[in-house]
Amino acid sequence: MTSGQAAPAGSTQPPALTIDALGKKCPIPIIMLAEQINYVPLNAIVAVLADDPAAFTDIPAWCRLKSHHHVASYELPQRGWAIHVRRNY
C-alpha cells in the first residue's frame, strides 16, 4: 500500500502519508512516525507499514502517550500491518 492507494475496508479516510517501516525493528517505526507526523494536516491519517510485532502494540501505546488517535491496524497481505494514526495536534 502506498499513499496513492485506497484505504482498507472500514477506513473512512485514506492516509495522507504512508511510512514504510517494513523490515525495521522497534523503536525505528515509532521514531519515523514521530519525525513525520507533523508534516500532515491536523486530523489527517498517517499509515505506518511495519512487520515487527513490537510495533503492533507500541505504536498504539505511543498514540495514547502523545495524545494522537490510533484509528486501526490492518493486516497486510504480504506481511505485517498498516497501522493508521490520526494526527490530533
Buried (B, 14 or more C-beta within 10 A) or exposed (E): BEEEEEBBEEBEEBBBBBBBBBEBEBBBBBEBBEEEBEEBEEEBBBBBBBBBEEBBEBBBEBBEEBEBBBBBBBEBEEEBBBBBBBBEE
